[in-house]
């Protein structure tokens, strides 16, 4: 009799354990379904502002691929009606998506995201980079020949030679798109004598140095300026000297940290007092040794 009671207790203990295990499995499965597969914690719509609407397709694909880390495709094969629920909140990280966007799309400067947890709408506000300069790479200066067969100076040419590879550069010193080779340009052109190519999205020059170069463009564009700039030429991104190619047919050598406004005053004085009011015969000016301006006549 005692033996039968022990067997009965063991049976009921095993049965209770079985139901507990089944309940735990069910609870885990339900929780998994509720968080990752059900429509309650899903991004249902992606809105993009400030960029092309097709960008939302890329974001959707990125989120769906990221979702497979926790919900493999065979889960949807078993429950095909939940196939549209493929962007769970728990698989979405603002920082990861932002990092991927900035790395994949160098034209984008800043990303702001807002997720409405109630409606499942993800709004992405895009700020695109603005073109501030033309950044050109060149191994060696290429001689230019006129239709008459005469050798032209680089100051007499205002187009991108075949040996140049140019990019659009923003105010932060980042190249973000390849510039087309077209004659003439309204952009502030900076030519760097360097053959090393950089991937799009790279910072090729420090903003502080770029701001100093920009001062030359700004001051030279004023009405009272004695010269106008065709382009600026530097040797490497770690430069200290600048070569200014003037539209007037000569070039100027100066140090980056020099007061460019003071340089313009000296040039204006030399033009009137020593060059007879004309730059026609001037080959170059050299202000790399402060307090003196050296120059050469052709």
MIZALUM-367708 format. One record per residue (C-alpha): x, y, z; residue number from 0. Coordinates in Angstrom, 1 decimal, decimal comma, padded with zeros to 4 digits. Layout:
BEGIN
   east  north     up mardren
      X      Y      Z     NUM
...
This chain:
BEGIN
   east  north     up mardren
  000,0  000,0  000,0       0
  002,8  002,3  000,9       1
  004,5  001,5 -002,5       2
  001,3  002,6 -004,4       3
  001,2  005,9 -002,5       4
  004,9  006,7 -003,4       5
  004,2  005,8 -007,0       6
  001,2  008,1 -007,0       7
  003,1  011,0 -005,5       8
  005,9  010,6 -008,0       9
  003,4  010,6 -010,8      10
  001,7  013,8 -009,7      11
  005,0  015,4 -009,0      12
  006,1  014,6 -012,6      13
  002,8  015,8 -014,0      14
  003,1  019,1 -012,1      15
  006,7  019,5 -013,3      16
  005,5  018,8 -016,9      17
  002,8  021,5 -016,7      18
  005,3  024,0 -015,2      19
  007,8  023,4 -018,0      20
  005,0  023,7 -020,6      21
  003,8  026,9 -019,0      22
  007,3  028,3 -018,9      23
  007,9  027,4 -022,6      24
  004,5  029,0 -023,4      25
  005,4  032,1 -021,5      26
  008,7  032,5 -023,2      27
  007,2  031,9 -026,6      28
  004,4  034,3 -025,9      29
  006,8  037,0 -024,7      30
  009,0  036,5 -027,7      31
  006,0  036,8 -030,0      32
  004,7  039,8 -028,2      33
  007,9  041,7 -028,3      34
  009,4  040,7 -031,7      35
  006,7  039,4 -034,0      36
  003,4  040,9 -032,9      37
  002,3  044,3 -034,4      38
  002,4  046,1 -031,0      39
  006,1  046,9 -030,9      40
  006,9  047,5 -034,6      41
  008,0  050,4 -036,8      42
  005,2  050,6 -039,3      43
  006,1  053,7 -041,3      44
  009,3  055,6 -042,1      45
  009,1  059,3 -043,0      46
  012,1  061,2 -044,4      47
  012,4  065,0 -044,3      48
  015,1  067,0 -046,1      49
  016,3  064,2 -048,4      50
  015,0  062,2 -051,3      51
  012,0  060,0 -050,4      52
  013,6  056,9 -051,8      53
  016,0  057,1 -048,8      54
  013,2  055,5 -046,7      55
  013,6  052,3 -048,7      56
  017,2  052,0 -047,7      57
  016,3  052,6 -044,0      58
  013,5  050,0 -044,2      59
  016,0  047,4 -045,7      60
  018,5  048,3 -043,0      61
  016,0  047,8 -040,2      62
  014,7  044,5 -041,6      63
  018,2  043,1 -041,9      64
  019,0  044,2 -038,4      65
  015,8  042,5 -037,2      66
  017,0  039,1 -038,4      67
  019,5  039,0 -035,6      68
  016,6  038,2 -033,2      69
  013,9  037,0 -035,6      70
  015,4  034,7 -038,3      71
  013,5  034,2 -041,5      72
  012,3  030,7 -040,7      73
  010,1  032,2 -037,9      74
  008,2  034,1 -040,6      75
  008,1  030,9 -042,7      76
  006,2  029,3 -039,9      77
  003,9  032,4 -039,4      78
  003,8  034,1 -042,8      79
  001,0  036,5 -041,7      80
  003,5  038,3 -039,5      81
  005,9  038,9 -042,3      82
  005,2  042,7 -042,3      83
  006,1  042,9 -038,6      84
  009,9  042,9 -039,3      85
  011,1  046,1 -037,5      86
  010,8  045,5 -033,8      87
  011,5  048,4 -031,4      88
  013,9  046,1 -029,5      89
  016,1  045,7 -032,6      90
  016,2  049,4 -033,3      91
  019,0  051,6 -031,9      92
  019,2  055,3 -032,8      93
  023,0  055,5 -032,6      94
  023,6  052,4 -034,8      95
  021,3  053,7 -037,5      96
  022,7  057,2 -037,4      97
  026,3  055,8 -037,6      98
  025,3  053,6 -040,6      99
  023,6  056,5 -042,4     100
  026,6  058,9 -042,0     101
  029,0  056,2 -043,1     102
  026,9  055,2 -046,2     103
  025,8  058,6 -047,3     104
  028,7  061,2 -047,1     105
  026,4  063,9 -048,5     106
  024,5  063,8 -045,2     107
  025,9  066,0 -042,4     108
  023,4  065,5 -039,6     109
  020,6  063,0 -038,8     110
  017,8  063,7 -036,3     111
  015,4  060,8 -035,5     112
  012,1  060,7 -033,7     113
  010,1  057,5 -033,0     114
  006,4  057,7 -032,1     115
  006,0  054,7 -029,9     116
  002,2  054,8 -030,1     117
  001,8  054,8 -033,9     118
  005,1  053,2 -034,9     119
  006,1  056,1 -037,1     120
  009,9  056,8 -037,4     121
  010,6  060,3 -038,7     122
  014,1  061,0 -039,9     123
  015,2  064,6 -040,5     124
  018,2  065,0 -042,8     125
  020,6  067,9 -043,0     126
  022,7  067,7 -046,2     127
  026,2  069,1 -046,5     128
  026,4  072,4 -048,3     129
  029,1  073,0 -051,0     130
  031,5  075,6 -049,8     131
  034,7  074,9 -051,8     132
  036,1  072,9 -054,7     133
  038,9  070,6 -053,4     134
  041,1  069,4 -056,3     135
  044,0  066,9 -056,3     136
  046,8  067,1 -058,8     137
  050,1  065,2 -059,0     138
  052,0  067,8 -060,9     139
  051,0  071,1 -062,7     140
  050,0  070,3 -066,2     141
  051,1  072,8 -069,0     142
  048,3  074,4 -070,9     143
  048,6  075,3 -074,6     144
  046,4  077,9 -076,3     145
  044,9  077,4 -079,8     146
  047,8  079,5 -081,2     147
  050,3  077,1 -079,7     148
  051,5  079,4 -076,9     149
  052,1  078,1 -073,4     150
  049,6  079,5 -071,0     151
  050,1  080,1 -067,3     152
  047,8  078,5 -064,9     153
  046,4  081,9 -064,0     154
  045,1  082,1 -067,6     155
  043,2  078,9 -067,3     156
  040,0  078,5 -065,3     157
  039,0  075,0 -065,9     158
  039,7  071,5 -064,4     159
  042,5  069,8 -066,3     160
  042,4  066,0 -067,0     161
  045,1  065,4 -064,3     162
  042,8  066,9 -061,6     163
  040,3  065,1 -059,5     164
  037,9  067,4 -057,8     165
  035,5  067,1 -054,9     166
  032,9  069,2 -053,2     167
  034,1  070,4 -049,8     168
  031,9  071,6 -047,0     169
  032,8  074,2 -044,3     170
  034,0  071,5 -042,0     171
  036,7  070,4 -044,4     172
  034,9  067,1 -045,5     173
  034,7  066,0 -049,1     174
  031,4  064,4 -049,8     175
  030,9  064,2 -053,6     176
  033,0  064,1 -056,8     177
  032,7  067,3 -058,8     178
  032,1  067,2 -062,5     179
  034,8  068,4 -064,9     180
  033,2  071,6 -066,3     181
  034,7  074,8 -067,6     182
  034,6  077,6 -065,2     183
  033,3  077,5 -061,6     184
  031,5  079,8 -059,2     185
  033,1  077,9 -056,3     186
  036,1  078,8 -054,3     187
  038,7  076,4 -055,7     188
  041,6  075,0 -053,6     189
  044,1  072,9 -055,5     190
  046,3  070,6 -053,4     191
  049,4  069,1 -055,0     192
  049,0  065,6 -053,6     193
  048,3  062,3 -055,3     194
  046,7  060,5 -052,3     195
  043,0  060,0 -052,8     196
  040,6  060,1 -049,9     197
  037,3  058,3 -049,5     198
  034,2  060,4 -049,6     199
  033,2  061,5 -046,1     200
  036,9  062,1 -045,1     201
  038,0  065,3 -043,4     202
  040,9  066,5 -045,7     203
  041,6  069,8 -044,0     204
  041,1  071,2 -040,5     205
  038,2  073,7 -040,2     206
  040,6  076,3 -038,7     207
  042,9  076,3 -041,7     208
  040,0  076,2 -044,1     209
  038,6  079,4 -042,4     210
  041,9  081,1 -042,9     211
  041,9  080,2 -046,6     212
  038,3  081,4 -046,9     213
  039,4  084,8 -045,5     214
  041,5  085,3 -048,7     215
  038,5  084,6 -050,9     216
  036,2  086,9 -048,8     217
  038,6  089,8 -048,7     218
  039,6  089,5 -052,3     219
  036,0  089,5 -053,4     220
  035,5  093,0 -052,0     221
  035,2  095,9 -054,4     222
  038,2  097,8 -053,1     223
  040,5  094,7 -053,4     224
  043,3  095,2 -055,9     225
  043,1  091,5 -057,0     226
  040,6  088,7 -057,5     227
  041,4  085,0 -056,9     228
  041,3  082,3 -059,5     229
  042,2  079,6 -057,1     230
  044,5  078,8 -054,1     231
  047,2  076,2 -054,3     232
  048,7  074,3 -051,4     233
  051,2  071,4 -051,2     234
  049,7  069,0 -048,6     235
  046,9  069,1 -046,0     236
  049,6  070,1 -043,4     237
  050,6  073,1 -045,3     238
  051,9  076,4 -044,0     239
  052,5  078,2 -047,3     240
  049,8  079,3 -049,8     241
  050,1  080,1 -053,5     242
  047,4  082,4 -054,7     243
  046,7  082,4 -058,4     244
  045,2  085,8 -059,3     245
  042,9  086,4 -062,2     246
  045,2  089,4 -063,1     247
  047,8  087,0 -064,5     248
  050,3  086,5 -061,6     249
  050,6  084,6 -058,4     250
  051,3  085,5 -054,7     251
  053,2  083,4 -052,2     252
  052,3  084,0 -048,5     253
  052,1  082,2 -045,1     254
  048,8  080,9 -043,9     255
  049,0  082,8 -040,6     256
  049,7  086,2 -042,2     257
  047,2  089,0 -042,0     258
  045,7  088,8 -045,5     259
  044,1  092,2 -045,2     260
  047,5  093,7 -044,7     261
  048,8  091,8 -047,7     262
  046,1  093,4 -049,9     263
  047,1  096,8 -048,7     264
  050,7  096,2 -049,6     265
  049,7  094,9 -053,0     266
  047,5  097,9 -053,6     267
  050,3  100,3 -052,7     268
  052,8  098,5 -054,9     269
  050,4  098,5 -057,8     270
  050,1  102,3 -057,7     271
  053,7  103,3 -056,7     272
  055,9  100,7 -058,3     273
  053,9  099,0 -061,1     274
  052,4  102,1 -062,6     275
  048,8  101,0 -061,8     276
  049,0  097,8 -063,8     277
  049,8  094,1 -063,1     278
  050,4  093,3 -066,8     279
  054,1  092,6 -066,6     280
  054,1  091,1 -063,1     281
  055,0  087,4 -062,7     282
  054,7  086,9 -059,0     283
  054,8  088,5 -055,5     284
  056,4  086,8 -052,4     285
  055,3  087,8 -048,9     286
  056,6  084,7 -047,1     287
  059,2  086,9 -045,4     288
  057,1  089,4 -043,4     289
  057,7  093,2 -043,5     290
  059,0  092,9 -047,1     291
  057,2  092,1 -050,4     292
  059,4  090,6 -053,1     293
  058,2  090,6 -056,7     294
  059,4  089,7 -060,2     295
  058,6  091,3 -063,5     296
  058,5  089,2 -066,7     297
